[in-house]
């Protein structure tokens, strides 16, 4: 699972920060949303 997290581009996090997302929102909404398919 940690390998899957490493494949997520850093640009996604950087874009979310520019849009004003907090760390918890990035983890829950963006990273969590992207990894939901891998968890199921």
Secondary structure in CASP SS format (residue, H / E / C, confidence):
PFRMAT SS
TARGET T0000
AUTHOR 0000-0000-0000
METHOD secondary structure of the structure
MODEL  1
X C 1.00
X H 1.00
X H 1.00
X H 1.00
X H 1.00
X H 1.00
X C 1.00
X C 1.00
X C 1.00
X H 1.00
X H 1.00
X H 1.00
X H 1.00
X H 1.00
X H 1.00
X H 1.00
X H 1.00
X H 1.00
X C 1.00
X C 1.00
X C 1.00
X C 1.00
X H 1.00
X H 1.00
X H 1.00
X H 1.00
X H 1.00
X H 1.00
X H 1.00
X H 1.00
X H 1.00
X H 1.00
X H 1.00
X H 1.00
X H 1.00
X H 1.00
X H 1.00
X H 1.00
X H 1.00
X C 1.00
END
